[in-house]
C-alpha cells in the first residue's frame, strides 16, 4: 500500500467548516471544485468557496436560522449544494439532504418530520415541488433557489435567490468581519451536523444523526486504506443525500483536498468523466451494471471484426484474471482503448457499495483493468467500514474492516452464517426524534445490529449474503439468497431488474424487467416491430431471448437454486411507485403485495396470465394496461397445490 499522506488533524479541525477555513488560508488559489456548465468547465478555488460559504452562512443568519435549526437541500449535485451544506453546519444548523427525484409527498414527510426551517432548492423543478405542497410544509420559512430561470412567475414571500442570500451575508461580513469565524469556532465536532436518510426498504426512511467530528474521523480511517492526494480527481455521481457521497465529496475531499468535479447532466456523465479522467469513482451497482450493459450493447452495433476482437479480449482477460494476472494481449487489442473510452485510464481505485455487485459484473471490470473494490456499511455506521485492500480484492467478499472497527457474527449456523453486528467509535448518535427505533438498532454495549446475513471466510474477509429477512427457504427446506441470483441475472445486458421468488414455495421463480434501451435496439436490429415497453416485453422473440439469458444463469447455479419459471413484467420497477428505494434497492414487501396475484398465478401453473391494471405516472397521468403475460416454464417440479395462503416473495 502506498504511504498515507499527511492529513490535517481532524481532532483539532473537527468540523467541515473548520477544515474548509484551514485549506482556504493555506491554499486559497488552488482549485477545489469544478462544474461543467454549457459545455465549459468552471473552477472554484478554495478561497472562492470559503468566501461564498461565509456569505451563505451569514445570509442564513439574516433569515433567522439559528443553532439547532434544520436546513434542507434538494437538487442535483452542484457546488452550491456542497457550499450550502457546509454553510448550514457553520451557522450551527443540521443539514438534511433530500433526493432530487423524491416525490412531493416524500418531500413533505421529510420536511415536516425534521421541522426544516430553510431549504436550498436548486431550480424551478424543485421550487415547483415545494410550492405545490402549500400548507403541508408549514415549518419552511424560506426557499433559497440557485437557478433563477422560470422563478419570476412566482410571487411567494418565502422565495429568495441564492445571489440575494449571499449579498445579505456579504453585508454582514463587511459590518462585522469576525462574525463568521466566531460561528465556526463555536461549532464542535460532537455537534450533530447531518441528518442522513436511511434507505427505507420497509417504511419511511429514518433520519440518522451524524456528528461532523465522527464523519471526519471515520473518513480519516477510510483514507488509511485508500489514500487520496490533492492532485487526485473525483467525479461526484451518486446523489448527495446518500451517505457515501457525503463521505467522498465532503469528508474525504475536505481532508485530502482532492478535487471534486460535477458533471453537466446525468446524460453527459460518461463524456464528462472522460474529459476529467478521474483518479477515484464511487458508483452504485446499478451504474456499473449500466456501464457494462452499454459496452456490450455497443458491441452489438459494431462490425463482425470488432465483435470478434471483443470476444477474444474478454476471453483472454477473464482467463488471465482467474490465473491472478493480466493479459498483455487483451490489453493491447481491447482493454486499453476501452478504458480510455470510458474515462477509466487514470483510475487508482473504483468502488461500489450500497448493495451487492454481481460477481460477473465485478469480474468484467477487473479483467478490463479497472481497480474495483467492494465496500460495505450502513448509514448509521457512517457508510463503509469494510473495504478490499489494494492487493487483496475478492469479488465474493466485501473486504476487511477499517482500523478500529469491530465486527462479530451473531447466532451463526453450522456454516458460520449469522447476523453481522458491528461497532466503532464514530457511529451515529441515534435516530432523529425516534428513541424507539434507536433502542431497537443497538445490542448491548454499543453494538449495532445490521440486519444483514454474513460470515468471515478463511482469509478474514467479510462475506455478506443478503438481508436476513430476505434470506429464503423453499418448501423443501433449501436455503437461497434471492439477491445473489438477481445479481447474476442483471449481468445480462437485457435485464434491468429481477426479483427472485421462492420462499416457502416448491421452486424458484423470477419476475424480470427488460432493459428497454438495449432490448429495443436489439428488436430494431432484428426487424421486430413494437410500440411500447409492455408490447416489447410480450414479444415471443424477446421472451425467447430472455429465456436464453435465464438458462445461462441457471447453468452457473446449484441445481436446487435454479429458476424454474419466469415472466417478463409489463413495466419497469420504479422508485416513484415505491417498488424501489431511492438507492434502487428492491422493496420486496411492495412487490409481493402489488404483484401477488401474478405471483400466485405463476405458482398455480398458469401458462398465460391476464393483466388489467392502471399505471399512474410521475406527472399524474394514468394509463390503463391490458395485456397477457406468458409464464416460461424451464422445467421446474410440478407445482404443489396452493393452500390459499400468500407467501412472502
Helices and strands as residue ranges (DSSP letters): H 16-26, E 31-37, E 40-45, H 46-62, E 70-74, H 79-90, E 94-98, H 104-114, E 116-121, H 124-132, G 134-137, E 142-145, E 159-161, H 162-175, H 179-186, E 192-197, E 207-211, H 212-225, E 233-236, H 243-245, I 246-252, H 253-256, E 259-262, G 266-268, H 269-276, E 280-284, H 285-301, H 304-322, H 328-330, I 331-335, H 336-342, E 349-353, H 359-368, E 372-378, G 379-381, E 383-387, E 400-401, E 406-410, E 418-423, H 435-441, G 444-446, E 448-456, E 462-467, G 468-470, E 471-473, E 479-481, H 482-489, E 495-501, E 508-514, H 516-525, H 533-537, H 540-554, G 559-561, E 563-568, G 575-577, H 588-594, H 596-603, E 608-616, E 622-630, E 632-633
